[in-house]
Protein backbone atom coordinates (compact mmCIF):
# COMPACT_ATOMS: atom_id res chain seq x y z
CA UNK A 1 0.00 0.00 0.00
CA UNK A 2 1.16 3.48 -0.78
CA UNK A 3 1.85 5.44 2.39
CA UNK A 4 2.30 8.81 0.64
CA UNK A 5 -0.65 10.37 2.50
CA UNK A 6 -0.76 14.13 2.25
CA UNK A 7 -2.53 14.26 5.61
CA UNK A 8 0.57 12.97 7.41
CA UNK A 9 2.78 15.66 8.92
CA UNK A 10 6.50 15.75 8.32
CA UNK A 11 9.02 14.64 10.91
CA UNK A 12 9.62 18.31 11.79
CA UNK A 13 5.89 18.75 12.40
CA UNK A 14 5.87 15.67 14.67
CA UNK A 15 8.46 17.31 16.90
CA UNK A 16 6.75 20.70 16.81
CA UNK A 17 3.31 19.30 17.68
CA UNK A 18 4.31 16.74 20.29
CA UNK A 19 7.04 18.61 22.13
CA UNK A 20 9.99 16.76 23.61
CA UNK A 21 9.03 13.10 23.39
CA UNK A 22 10.55 10.55 25.68
CA UNK A 23 11.61 8.53 22.65
CA UNK A 24 13.37 11.46 21.03
CA UNK A 25 15.09 12.35 24.28
CA UNK A 26 16.28 8.82 24.81
CA UNK A 27 17.45 8.01 21.31
CA UNK A 28 18.30 11.38 19.81
CA UNK A 29 19.63 10.90 16.28
CA UNK A 30 22.47 8.58 17.26
CA UNK A 31 23.13 5.82 14.71
CA UNK A 32 22.49 2.38 16.21
CA UNK A 33 24.50 -0.38 14.48
CA UNK A 34 22.96 -3.85 14.45
CA UNK A 35 24.38 -7.34 14.34
CA UNK A 36 22.14 -9.77 12.44
CA UNK A 37 22.04 -13.53 12.91
CA UNK A 38 22.85 -15.53 9.80
CA UNK A 39 20.75 -18.49 8.74
CA UNK A 40 22.56 -20.87 11.08
CA UNK A 41 22.86 -18.54 14.07
CA UNK A 42 20.61 -18.76 17.12
CA UNK A 43 17.95 -16.07 17.45
CA UNK A 44 16.86 -15.51 21.05
CA UNK A 45 13.32 -14.34 21.81
CA UNK A 46 11.79 -12.55 24.81
CA UNK A 47 8.03 -12.44 25.37
CA UNK A 48 6.66 -9.25 26.95
CA UNK A 49 2.96 -9.70 27.69
CA UNK A 50 1.95 -13.29 28.43
CA UNK A 51 -1.75 -13.32 27.59
CA UNK A 52 -3.31 -15.42 24.86
CA UNK A 53 -2.01 -13.25 22.03
CA UNK A 54 1.52 -13.25 23.40
CA UNK A 55 1.55 -17.01 23.91
CA UNK A 56 0.22 -17.54 20.38
CA UNK A 57 2.84 -15.23 18.91
CA UNK A 58 5.57 -17.11 20.80
CA UNK A 59 4.36 -20.41 19.33
CA UNK A 60 4.48 -18.90 15.83
CA UNK A 61 7.95 -17.47 16.43
CA UNK A 62 9.32 -20.78 17.65
CA UNK A 63 7.66 -22.61 14.74
CA UNK A 64 9.75 -20.81 12.11
CA UNK A 65 12.15 -23.15 10.32
CA UNK A 66 14.77 -20.87 8.76
CA UNK A 67 17.28 -21.43 11.56
CA UNK A 68 17.68 -22.03 15.29
CA UNK A 69 15.43 -19.97 17.55
CA UNK A 70 14.71 -20.13 21.28
CA UNK A 71 12.55 -18.37 23.90
CA UNK A 72 14.83 -17.23 26.72
CA UNK A 73 12.87 -14.67 28.79
CA UNK A 74 9.28 -13.82 29.74
CA UNK A 75 7.73 -10.73 31.33
CA UNK A 76 4.26 -9.79 32.50
CA UNK A 77 2.65 -7.51 35.05
CA UNK A 78 1.00 -10.48 36.77
CA UNK A 79 2.34 -13.81 37.95
CA UNK A 80 -0.77 -15.86 37.15
CA UNK A 81 -0.60 -14.90 33.47
CA UNK A 82 3.11 -15.51 33.20
CA UNK A 83 2.83 -18.91 34.90
CA UNK A 84 -0.11 -20.00 32.75
CA UNK A 85 1.66 -18.92 29.57
CA UNK A 86 4.86 -20.69 30.59
CA UNK A 87 3.03 -23.95 31.31
CA UNK A 88 1.14 -23.84 28.01
CA UNK A 89 4.25 -23.04 25.99
CA UNK A 90 6.17 -25.77 27.76
CA UNK A 91 3.62 -28.30 26.53
CA UNK A 92 3.57 -27.08 22.93
CA UNK A 93 7.11 -25.86 22.17
CA UNK A 94 9.07 -26.91 25.25
CA UNK A 95 12.14 -28.05 23.33
CA UNK A 96 12.64 -24.47 22.11
CA UNK A 97 12.32 -22.87 25.54
CA UNK A 98 15.05 -21.96 27.98
CA UNK A 99 13.32 -19.77 30.55
CA UNK A 100 14.58 -20.53 34.07
CA UNK A 101 13.03 -18.78 37.08
CA UNK A 102 15.63 -15.99 37.01
CA UNK A 103 14.51 -15.03 33.50
CA UNK A 104 10.83 -14.65 34.43
CA UNK A 105 10.06 -11.05 35.34
CA UNK A 106 7.02 -9.39 36.93
CA UNK A 107 5.77 -5.80 37.18
CA UNK A 108 5.36 -2.83 34.86
CA UNK A 109 9.15 -2.57 34.51
CA UNK A 110 9.55 -6.28 33.73
CA UNK A 111 9.90 -5.50 30.01
CA UNK A 112 13.32 -3.95 30.62
CA UNK A 113 14.66 -6.99 32.43
CA UNK A 114 13.41 -9.37 29.74
CA UNK A 115 14.97 -7.32 26.93
CA UNK A 116 18.21 -7.06 28.90
CA UNK A 117 18.51 -10.85 28.51
CA UNK A 118 18.82 -10.49 24.73
CA UNK A 119 21.71 -9.48 22.48
CA UNK A 120 21.49 -6.98 19.60
CA UNK A 121 19.67 -8.55 16.65
CA UNK A 122 17.49 -10.82 18.79
CA UNK A 123 13.68 -10.45 18.86
CA UNK A 124 11.27 -9.16 21.47
CA UNK A 125 7.53 -9.86 21.25
CA UNK A 126 5.43 -6.92 22.51
CA UNK A 127 1.90 -8.14 23.31
CA UNK A 128 0.87 -6.13 26.35
CA UNK A 129 -2.19 -3.84 26.20
CA UNK A 130 -1.48 -1.40 23.36
CA UNK A 131 -1.16 1.70 25.57
CA UNK A 132 2.30 0.45 26.55
CA UNK A 133 3.48 -0.14 22.98
CA UNK A 134 5.43 3.10 22.56
CA UNK A 135 7.12 2.68 25.94
CA UNK A 136 8.33 -0.83 25.17
CA UNK A 137 9.23 -0.03 21.54
CA UNK A 138 11.43 2.84 22.71
CA UNK A 139 13.42 0.50 24.95
CA UNK A 140 13.67 -2.18 22.25
CA UNK A 141 15.21 0.33 19.83
CA UNK A 142 17.71 1.44 22.47
CA UNK A 143 18.70 -2.23 22.96
CA UNK A 144 19.02 -2.77 19.17
CA UNK A 145 16.37 -5.49 19.17
CA UNK A 146 14.12 -6.57 16.35
CA UNK A 147 10.44 -6.44 17.27
CA UNK A 148 7.13 -8.14 16.71
CA UNK A 149 4.31 -6.03 18.14
CA UNK A 150 0.66 -6.95 18.34
CA UNK A 151 -1.97 -4.59 17.04
CA UNK A 152 -3.22 -2.01 17.94
CA UNK A 153 -0.01 -0.01 18.19
CA UNK A 154 -1.51 3.31 19.41
CA UNK A 155 -4.77 4.49 20.96
CA UNK A 156 -4.88 8.30 20.56
CA UNK A 157 -3.28 11.19 18.70
CA UNK A 158 -0.17 11.68 20.85
CA UNK A 159 0.71 7.96 20.91
CA UNK A 160 0.17 7.79 17.12
CA UNK A 161 2.64 10.59 16.49
CA UNK A 162 5.08 9.06 18.94
CA UNK A 163 4.95 5.69 17.19
CA UNK A 164 5.48 7.28 13.77
CA UNK A 165 8.64 8.93 15.04
CA UNK A 166 9.86 5.67 16.57
CA UNK A 167 9.13 3.89 13.27
CA UNK A 168 11.52 6.27 11.52
CA UNK A 169 14.21 5.70 14.13
CA UNK A 170 13.83 1.91 13.89
CA UNK A 171 14.05 2.02 10.09
CA UNK A 172 17.15 4.20 10.23
CA UNK A 173 18.75 1.67 12.59
CA UNK A 174 17.77 -1.22 10.25
CA UNK A 175 15.67 -2.78 12.99
CA UNK A 176 13.12 -5.22 11.58
CA UNK A 177 9.57 -4.78 12.91
CA UNK A 178 6.46 -6.84 12.28
CA UNK A 179 2.97 -5.69 13.31
CA UNK A 180 0.20 -8.20 14.03
CA UNK A 181 -2.15 -7.15 11.24
CA UNK A 182 -1.98 -10.65 9.81
CA UNK A 183 -4.55 -10.02 7.03
CA UNK A 184 -1.69 -8.64 4.92
CA UNK A 185 -0.09 -12.10 5.16
CA UNK A 186 -3.23 -14.08 4.25
CA UNK A 187 -2.74 -15.53 0.72
CA UNK A 188 -6.47 -15.29 -0.05
CA UNK A 189 -6.42 -11.54 0.58
CA UNK A 190 -3.07 -11.06 -1.13
CA UNK A 191 -4.42 -12.59 -4.33
CA UNK A 192 -7.70 -10.68 -4.03
CA UNK A 193 -5.73 -7.45 -3.67
CA UNK A 194 -3.79 -8.22 -6.84
CA UNK A 195 -6.98 -9.02 -8.76
CA UNK A 196 -8.68 -5.81 -7.61
CA UNK A 197 -5.62 -3.75 -8.59
CA UNK A 198 -5.68 -5.43 -12.02
CA UNK A 199 -9.28 -4.25 -12.54
CA UNK A 200 -11.16 -7.50 -12.13
CA UNK A 201 -14.14 -5.77 -10.45
CA UNK A 202 -13.53 -2.29 -11.84
CA UNK A 203 -13.12 0.85 -9.75
CA UNK A 204 -13.98 0.45 -6.06
CA UNK A 205 -17.09 2.45 -5.20
CA UNK A 206 -18.14 0.90 -1.87
CA UNK A 207 -16.75 -1.40 0.83
CA UNK A 208 -18.52 -3.01 3.79
CA UNK A 209 -17.17 -4.59 6.97
CA UNK A 210 -19.08 -6.31 9.79
CA UNK A 211 -18.00 -7.68 13.13
CA UNK A 212 -21.15 -8.38 15.10
CA UNK A 213 -21.20 -11.04 17.83
CA UNK A 214 -21.74 -11.54 21.54
CA UNK A 215 -19.62 -9.61 24.06
CA UNK A 216 -16.02 -10.82 23.84
CA UNK A 217 -12.72 -10.34 25.62
CA UNK A 218 -12.94 -7.87 28.49
CA UNK A 219 -15.67 -5.87 26.77
CA UNK A 220 -18.04 -5.63 29.76
CA UNK A 221 -16.66 -4.98 33.24
CA UNK A 222 -18.33 -5.15 36.61
CA UNK A 223 -17.19 -2.75 39.36
CA UNK A 224 -13.66 -3.24 40.68
CA UNK A 225 -13.29 -5.73 43.57
CA UNK A 226 -12.09 -4.16 46.80
CA UNK A 227 -8.89 -6.23 46.96
CA UNK A 228 -7.57 -5.09 43.55
CA UNK A 229 -5.99 -1.72 42.72
CA UNK A 230 -7.48 0.47 40.01
CA UNK A 231 -4.28 0.08 37.96
CA UNK A 232 -4.32 -3.72 38.10
CA UNK A 233 -8.06 -3.85 37.43
CA UNK A 234 -7.82 -1.66 34.32
CA UNK A 235 -4.78 -3.42 32.87
CA UNK A 236 -6.36 -6.84 33.35
CA UNK A 237 -9.60 -5.68 31.72
CA UNK A 238 -7.97 -3.50 29.10
CA UNK A 239 -10.70 -3.84 26.44
CA UNK A 240 -13.03 -1.91 28.76
CA UNK A 241 -10.86 1.21 28.96
CA UNK A 242 -9.97 3.58 26.16
CA UNK A 243 -6.60 4.53 27.62
CA UNK A 244 -5.42 0.91 27.72
CA UNK A 245 -6.70 -0.45 24.42
CA UNK A 246 -8.58 2.15 22.41
CA UNK A 247 -11.68 0.20 23.41
CA UNK A 248 -13.35 -2.58 21.51
CA UNK A 249 -13.51 -0.50 18.32
CA UNK A 250 -9.75 -0.21 17.98
CA UNK A 251 -8.89 -3.64 19.34
CA UNK A 252 -11.64 -5.74 17.73
CA UNK A 253 -12.40 -3.96 14.45
CA UNK A 254 -9.00 -2.89 13.18
CA UNK A 255 -8.44 -5.99 11.02
CA UNK A 256 -11.38 -5.23 8.73
CA UNK A 257 -10.45 -1.55 8.69
CA UNK A 258 -6.90 -2.47 7.67
CA UNK A 259 -7.56 -5.04 4.97
CA UNK A 260 -10.39 -3.13 3.30
CA UNK A 261 -8.29 0.05 3.11
CA UNK A 262 -5.53 -2.14 1.64
CA UNK A 263 -7.92 -3.25 -1.10
CA UNK A 264 -8.51 0.45 -1.86
CA UNK A 265 -4.78 1.32 -1.54
CA UNK A 266 -5.82 4.37 0.47
CA UNK A 267 -6.83 5.55 3.91
CA UNK A 268 -10.13 7.43 4.41
CA UNK A 269 -9.91 11.18 4.79
CA UNK A 270 -12.86 11.50 7.18
CA UNK A 271 -15.50 9.59 9.16
CA UNK A 272 -18.93 10.22 10.63
CA UNK A 273 -20.53 7.66 12.89
CA UNK A 274 -23.09 6.72 15.47
CA UNK A 275 -23.34 4.21 18.28
CA UNK A 276 -24.86 3.62 21.66
CA UNK A 277 -24.97 1.79 24.97
CA UNK A 278 -28.08 -0.37 25.26
CA UNK A 279 -27.85 -3.35 27.63
CA UNK A 280 -25.49 -2.20 30.34
CA UNK A 281 -26.30 -4.53 33.22
CA UNK A 282 -25.30 -8.07 34.11
CA UNK A 283 -28.01 -10.76 34.42
CA UNK A 284 -27.86 -10.08 38.18
CA UNK A 285 -28.66 -6.39 37.62
CA UNK A 286 -25.19 -5.00 38.32
CA UNK A 287 -24.32 -2.03 36.06
CA UNK A 288 -21.24 -2.41 33.86
CA UNK A 289 -18.65 0.33 34.33
CA UNK A 290 -16.67 0.10 31.05
CA UNK A 291 -16.38 2.84 28.40
CA UNK A 292 -17.51 0.90 25.30
CA UNK A 293 -20.60 1.33 23.15
CA UNK A 294 -22.54 -1.85 22.38
CA UNK A 295 -23.01 -0.81 18.74
CA UNK A 296 -20.99 1.24 16.26
CA UNK A 297 -21.78 2.24 12.69
CA UNK A 298 -19.18 4.28 10.79
CA UNK A 299 -19.23 5.85 7.33
CA UNK A 300 -15.68 6.37 6.12
CA UNK A 301 -15.11 8.61 3.06
CA UNK A 302 -12.07 8.42 0.76
CA UNK A 303 -10.55 11.33 -1.15
CA UNK A 304 -12.30 10.21 -4.35
CA UNK A 305 -15.70 10.25 -2.61
CA UNK A 306 -16.13 6.47 -2.37
CA UNK A 307 -17.41 5.03 0.89
CA UNK A 308 -16.52 2.31 3.39
CA UNK A 309 -19.18 1.34 5.92
CA UNK A 310 -18.26 -0.54 9.06
CA UNK A 311 -20.76 -1.97 11.55
CA UNK A 312 -19.70 -3.42 14.91
CA UNK A 313 -21.90 -4.92 17.60
CA UNK A 314 -21.31 -6.79 20.87
CA UNK A 315 -24.76 -7.95 21.87
CA UNK A 316 -26.13 -11.26 23.13
CA UNK A 317 -28.84 -12.84 20.98
CA UNK A 318 -28.52 -10.51 17.97
CA UNK A 319 -27.64 -11.83 14.51
CA UNK A 320 -23.96 -12.55 14.05
CA UNK A 321 -22.16 -11.23 10.96
CA UNK A 322 -18.38 -11.32 10.71
CA UNK A 323 -17.26 -10.69 7.10
CA UNK A 324 -16.16 -8.01 4.62
CA UNK A 325 -17.00 -7.05 1.02
CA UNK A 326 -15.70 -4.87 -1.81
CA UNK A 327 -18.00 -3.45 -4.52
CA UNK A 328 -16.60 -2.24 -7.85
CA UNK A 329 -18.00 -0.70 -11.00
CA UNK A 330 -17.88 -4.09 -12.79
CA UNK A 331 -18.44 -6.55 -9.94
CA UNK A 332 -17.96 -7.30 -6.26
CA UNK A 333 -15.75 -9.37 -4.00
CA UNK A 334 -15.97 -11.23 -0.73
CA UNK A 335 -12.79 -10.35 1.16
CA UNK A 336 -13.09 -12.07 4.55
CA UNK A 337 -15.82 -14.71 4.46
CA UNK A 338 -15.56 -15.26 8.21
CA UNK A 339 -13.60 -13.83 11.14
CA UNK A 340 -10.82 -11.30 10.60
CA UNK A 341 -9.42 -12.63 7.32
CA UNK A 342 -10.64 -16.18 6.68
CA UNK A 343 -11.40 -17.26 3.10
CA UNK A 344 -12.20 -18.34 0.65
CA UNK A 345 -12.11 -14.88 -0.89
CA UNK A 346 -13.93 -14.58 -4.22
CA UNK A 347 -14.88 -12.19 -7.02
CA UNK A 348 -18.20 -12.00 -8.87
CA UNK A 349 -19.75 -10.29 -11.87
CA UNK A 350 -22.33 -7.71 -10.85
CA UNK A 351 -23.20 -6.94 -7.22
CA UNK A 352 -24.63 -10.31 -6.16
CA UNK A 353 -22.41 -12.84 -4.41
CA UNK A 354 -24.85 -15.74 -4.73
CA UNK A 355 -23.78 -16.67 -8.26
CA UNK A 356 -20.75 -18.50 -9.63
CA UNK A 357 -17.50 -16.73 -8.73
CA UNK A 358 -15.11 -15.42 -11.34
CA UNK A 359 -12.37 -16.57 -8.99
CA UNK A 360 -12.20 -18.17 -5.56
CA UNK A 361 -9.12 -18.60 -3.37
CA UNK A 362 -7.86 -22.03 -2.33
CA UNK A 363 -4.76 -21.25 -0.27
CA UNK A 364 -5.41 -21.79 3.44
CA UNK A 365 -1.89 -21.05 4.68
CA UNK A 366 -1.89 -19.74 8.26
CA UNK A 367 -1.44 -15.93 8.11
CA UNK A 368 -0.23 -15.84 11.74
CA UNK A 369 2.63 -18.16 10.85
CA UNK A 370 3.25 -16.41 7.53
CA UNK A 371 3.89 -13.05 9.21
CA UNK A 372 6.48 -14.64 11.48
CA UNK A 373 8.18 -16.54 8.65
CA UNK A 374 8.48 -13.26 6.74
CA UNK A 375 9.86 -11.34 9.73
CA UNK A 376 12.47 -13.94 10.65
CA UNK A 377 13.53 -14.28 7.01
CA UNK A 378 14.07 -10.50 6.86
CA UNK A 379 16.15 -10.65 10.04
CA UNK A 380 18.36 -13.51 8.87
CA UNK A 381 18.89 -12.00 5.42
CA UNK A 382 19.10 -8.38 6.65
CA UNK A 383 16.30 -7.20 4.35
CA UNK A 384 14.43 -3.93 5.03
CA UNK A 385 11.27 -4.72 6.98
CA UNK A 386 9.19 -2.28 9.01
CA UNK A 387 5.39 -2.48 9.25
CA UNK A 388 4.97 0.19 11.93
CA UNK A 389 3.93 3.16 9.78
CA UNK A 390 1.16 1.16 8.15
CA UNK A 391 0.15 -0.16 11.57
CA UNK A 392 -0.13 3.40 12.90
CA UNK A 393 -2.17 4.53 9.90
CA UNK A 394 -4.58 1.63 10.41
CA UNK A 395 -4.92 2.65 14.06
CA UNK A 396 -5.51 6.31 13.20
CA UNK A 397 -8.27 5.21 10.78
CA UNK A 398 -9.81 2.97 13.43
CA UNK A 399 -9.47 5.63 16.13
CA UNK A 400 -11.13 8.32 14.01
CA UNK A 401 -14.15 6.06 13.46
CA UNK A 402 -14.38 5.50 17.20
CA UNK A 403 -13.95 9.20 17.98
CA UNK A 404 -16.62 10.13 15.42
CA UNK A 405 -19.08 7.82 17.20
CA UNK A 406 -18.06 8.93 20.69
CA UNK A 407 -18.29 12.66 19.95
CA UNK A 408 -21.09 12.75 17.38
CA UNK A 409 -18.86 14.84 15.10
CA UNK A 410 -17.24 14.32 11.72
CA UNK A 411 -13.57 13.53 12.34
CA UNK A 412 -10.85 13.72 9.69
CA UNK A 413 -7.72 11.59 9.52
CA UNK A 414 -5.67 14.73 10.12
CA UNK A 415 -7.74 15.72 13.16
CA UNK A 416 -7.34 12.29 14.71
CA UNK A 417 -3.60 12.24 14.14
CA UNK A 418 -3.15 15.73 15.61
CA UNK A 419 -5.67 15.35 18.46
CA UNK A 420 -4.05 16.47 21.72
CA UNK A 421 -6.18 14.41 24.10
CA UNK A 422 -3.72 11.87 25.51
CA UNK A 423 -5.59 9.17 27.41
CA UNK A 424 -2.66 8.22 29.68
CA UNK A 425 0.10 10.86 29.97
CA UNK A 426 3.35 9.78 31.59
CA UNK A 427 2.70 6.09 31.04
CA UNK A 428 6.44 5.36 30.99
CA UNK A 429 6.69 6.42 34.65
CA UNK A 430 3.80 4.39 36.10
CA UNK A 431 3.98 1.34 38.35
CA UNK A 432 1.31 -1.00 39.65
CA UNK A 433 1.18 1.20 42.76
CA UNK A 434 0.53 4.40 40.77
CA UNK A 435 -2.80 6.16 40.50
CA UNK A 436 -4.53 4.73 37.43
CA UNK A 437 -4.87 6.95 34.32
CA UNK A 438 -8.66 6.82 34.75
CA UNK A 439 -10.47 6.98 38.09
CA UNK A 440 -14.15 6.27 38.81
CA UNK A 441 -16.72 8.50 40.47
CA UNK A 442 -18.19 7.87 43.91
CA UNK A 443 -20.49 5.16 42.51
CA UNK A 444 -17.55 3.26 40.97
CA UNK A 445 -18.42 4.20 37.40
CA UNK A 446 -15.96 5.60 34.86
CA UNK A 447 -16.64 8.48 32.43
CA UNK A 448 -18.27 7.31 29.22
CA UNK A 449 -18.58 8.98 25.80
CA UNK A 450 -21.52 11.37 25.45
CA UNK A 451 -21.98 12.23 21.74
CA UNK A 452 -22.92 15.88 21.23
CA UNK A 453 -22.30 16.77 24.88
CA UNK A 454 -18.58 16.02 24.73
CA UNK A 455 -17.94 17.12 21.17
CA UNK A 456 -14.18 17.66 21.32
CA UNK A 457 -13.06 14.81 23.59
CA UNK A 458 -14.18 11.19 23.77
CA UNK A 459 -14.80 11.45 27.53
N, C-alpha and C positions, 0 to 999 in steps of 0.2 A: 504494500500500500504506500502511496505517496504520502509523505509527511510534510510536504511544503504547504503548510496551512498559514494563510496570511493573517489569521487571528492570533497566531502564537507570537509572543513578544521575543525580542532578541535577548541574548545573554545579558547585555548591558541593562535592558529593562528589567530582567529578573532581579538583578542586584539592586536597582533603584527602587523597585516596588516592594521588595521583601526586606530590605535593610540588611544588616549583618547576620547572615545565616550561620548557624552552628557548623554546618558542613563546610561553608566557605572558610570560616575561621580555622577549622581544624586542618583542612587540606590545602588551602591556599591555591597556588598554581604550580606546586612542586611536582616535577615529573616523578612517576612511581614506576620503576622498572619491574617487570614480572619474569618469573621463571616458570616455564610451562612443562608439564610432564609429557614425555614422548609416549608412543603407543604402548611400550612395555613398562613404563614407570607407574608406581603406585600413586593413585589419587586418593587422598584422605578426605572424608566428609564429616561435617558437624551438622547436627540437626538442632535448630533453634525454633522451638514451638512444637510440642509433642502431641498435638491433637490428632484427629483422624486424617486431616489433610497432610500434616507433617509426616506422619507414619507412612501414608501412601506414597508421598514423594520420595521418602527414604527407600522404600521397596523398589520404586522405579529407578532411582539412582544406582542402587546396588545390583539391578538386573541388567545394566548395560554390559556389553560384551566386547568393547573395543580395547580393553586392557584392565589390569588389576585395579580394584577400587574397594575401599573399606570405610565403614562408619566407625569413627574413633571418639566422638564426643556428643553429648546430648545436653540440652538446656531447656528449662521451662520454668514458669513462675511457680508451678505447683507440683508437689511430689507425686500426688496420685496420678496425674496425667503422664509424668515422666515414667513412672514405674509401669503403668499399663502399656505405654508405647514400647518400652524396652522389652517387656515380656512378649508382646505380640511380634515385634521384629525378631526376637530371638527364635521364635518358632518358625518364621517364614524365611529369614535370610541370615540365620545365626552364624553361618560359616564366614560371612563377610562383615562380622561385627567384632570390634575390639573396644568395648566401652566398660572399663572397670569402674568401681565406685568413685574413684578420685577424678574421673572424667564425666561425672554426672553433676550438673550444676543447677541450683535453684535460686529463684528470685528475679527481680526485674533487671539486675545487672548480670545475670547468668550468661547472657549472650556474649559478653566480653570474654569470660573465662573459656567458653567453648571454642570461640574463634582463636583464642591464644594457643590452643592445642594444635592448630594447623600451621602449615608452612605456606609461603607465598606460592600461588598457583593451585592450591587445593580449593575445595568447594564448600560453601556454607549454604544450607537450606534455611530460608527465612519464611516461616509459616505461622507466626504469631498473629494476633489480631492486627489488621492492616494499619491502625494508627501508629504502630511502632516501626513501620517499614523504613521510614527515612532515618530513624535513629540507628537501626541495625545496619542499614546499607552504608551509612557514613563510616561506621567502624570497620565494616568489611573492606571498603576501599582503602582505608588507612592501613589495613593488614595485608593488602595486595591479594585478596581472595576473590576467586570467581564465585558467582552467586546464582542460585535459583530462588526466586521469590514468588510466593503465591499471590494471586490477585485477591482483592483489589490492592493497588499499590499506594493509593492516597484517598483521602476522604473529604477534603475541602480545598479551597483555593490556595492557602499558604503551603499546605503539604504537597499540592500538585506542582507549584513552582519550585519548591525545594527538591522534589524528585527529578524534575527536568534538569536542574543544575547538576545534581549528582550523576545523572545519566551521562552528561557531557564529560564529567571528570572521569567516570569509569571508562568511557570510550577512549579518552585521551590516554589512559593508562593501559589500554588493551585488555582490560578486564572483561571476561565473557559473562553475560547476564541473560538468563532465561526468565520469562514471566509466565505464570501458570494460566494463560489464556490458550488452552490446549486446542480450541477449535481451529486455530491456524495450522495445527499439525495433524488434523483429521483428513485423510486422503479423499474422503467423499466431498468435503467442502473445498479442498484444494482443487479438485477437478471441476467442481461446479463453478468456482471462481474463474478458472481458465475459460470455461465454456461461455460464461456470461460476458467476460471481457472480449471474447471472439464474436459476440453478437448473436448467440444462439437464441436468446429471447428478446432481442432488440434493446432499446434504451430503457433503463430502469425508471419506472414512474411511481412505483409504490412498493413498500416492504412492510411486512407484518411480523411481529414477534409476540409469543404468548408464553408466560410461565404462571399457570394458575393451578394451585393444589392446596392441600391442607397445610396448616401451620407447620413449619419445619425449623430445624436448628434451634437457636435460642430466640425465636421470633417473639414469643409471648413470655413475659416475666412477671411472676408474683412478687409481692414486696420482699425486700431483703430480710433474711433471717437475722436475728439479734446477734448471733455468734460469728458473723462474717462482716468484714470491713466493707465499706462502700467500694473501695478500689478493687478488692478481690471479687466482689459480687459483679461488678460491671465488666471486668476482664473475662470472667468465666462465662458471662451471658452477653458476649460482645455484639451479637446480632441485634440486641434490643436497644443499643445506644449508638447514636450517630457519631459521637467522638471516636468510638472504638472501631467501628466497622463501616461507617457510612450508611448503616441501617440495612434492612433487607433489600432495598432497591439496588444499592451498589453491590452488595455481596452476592445476592441471588441472581440478579438480572443482567449482569455485565456481560455474560457470555453471548447472549443473543444480541445485545447492543454491539458488541465487538464484531461478531462474524457477519452481521448484516451490513454494518458500515464497511467492512472489508469487501463485500460483494459490490458495493457502490464505489469503492476506492475513494471515499470521502467521509469526513465527519460532518454532522449537522451543524448549521450555523446558529440555530435557535430551537427552543422547545416551549410549548405551553402544555399544561397538564392539569389533571384533577385527581382526587383521591379522597379517601375518608376512613374513619375508624367506626366500625359498626358493632361488632360483638366483642366487647372489651372486658368480659368477666369469665372466670373459670366456671366449670359446672357447679362448683360449690358456692358461687356468688362472690368470689374475691376479685376485685378489680385489678386488671393487669396494669403495670406501671411503665411499660416500655414506650419508646418514641415512634414506633412504626405505624403507618397506615395499614389497614387490611387490604385495600384495593388501590391500585395506581393505573392511570391511563394517560399516556404521553403521546403527543403529536410532535415529532421531530421534523424540522424543515431543512433541506439542503440548499446550497447556494443556487442551484438551478430550479428551485421551486418544488422539486419532488418531495414526497412525504415518506416517513417511516413511523408507523404506529406501534407502540408497545403497550400491552396490557399485562399487569401482574396482579395476582390475588392469592392471599393466604387465608382460606376460609373453609371450615369443615362442612362437608355435604354439598358444596357447589360443584358444578361440572369442572372436570380437570382437562386442561389443554396445555400442552408443553411442546411447542413446535414453532417453526419459523418459515416464512415464505417470501419470495421475490417475484414481483410482477413487472413484466416488460412490455414494450410496444408490440411485440410479436408473439409473446407467450409468457408462461410463468414457470416458477421453479419451487420445489420443496427443498429448503436448505436443511434444517434439522427436523427429522420426522418425529423424533422423541428426545426428551431430555435436552442437554445443553448443545450437543452436536451430533447425535446419533443418526445414522442413515437408515435406509439408503436415501441419498439425495437423488433428485430427478428433475428433468425439464419436460415441459408439455407445450403443445401448440395451443394458442388461445389462453383463456384465463380459468379453465376448469381442470382440476387435477385428478378427476375421476377417470379420464381416458387413458389410452396407451401412451407411456412416456416416449419422448424422443430419445432420451438417455436415462439410465439409472445406474447408480454407483454399485460396485460389488466388492470394494476393498474395505474390510472391517478391521484393519490394523489399529491397535490401541493408541489413540492420540496422546495419552498420558505417558506412555513409554516412548513414543516417537519424539516428544519434546525433549526428553532426557537424552535419548540417543544423539539427537542433533547438537545439544549443548556440549556433551562430553566429547563428541567428535571435533567440535570447534576448539575446545580446550586442548586436546591432544595434537591437533594440527595447526594450532595458533592461527585460526581463521577469525576475522572480525565477526562478532556476534553480540548484539545488545538490543534486547526487546523492550527496554524500559520506556523510551519515548512513546512508542505505540501503546504500551500499557497505561501510561499516564493519560494519553489522549482518550483512550477508552473510558478511563475513570472520570475524566472531565465531562465526557458526553453523558455517562450514567449519572453523575452528580448533578448536572444541570437539569436532567429530567426530574430527579428527586426534588431539587430545589424549586422547580416550577410548580410541582404539585404541593409542596409544603408552604409556599408563599402565595400561591394563586396568581403569580405574575409570569409574564413571558421572560425567559432567561436565555441570554445568548451564550455561546461557547466562550466568548471573550469575557463576559461578565462573570461566568463561573470560574474561569482561570484566575481572574484578578480579584475575586471576592476576598475581602479582608477578614471575614469572620472565621477565626481559627477555633475549632472545637476544643482543642486541648493544648494550649500554649505551654511551653516548657516541659514537654513530655520526656525529653532526654534527662531531666533532673529528678523525675519521680521515683518513688519506691513504693512497696506495698503498704508502707505506713503513712504515705502521703495522703492529703485530702484529695479525693477523687475529682477529676475534671468536671463532673456534673453532680450536683447534690439535690436531694429531694426536698419537697416542702414538708410542713409539719404532719401531713397525712401520709408521707412516704411516697408520694407521687412525683415524677420528674416532669419538667416542662415538655410539652408536646407541640408540634407544629399547629399553627392556627392560620390557615390561608386567608388572606385579606386583612387580618388583624396584624399579624407580623408579616409585613410585605417586603422587608429588606433582609431579614434574617430567618433562618429555618426554625428557630425557637429562641 
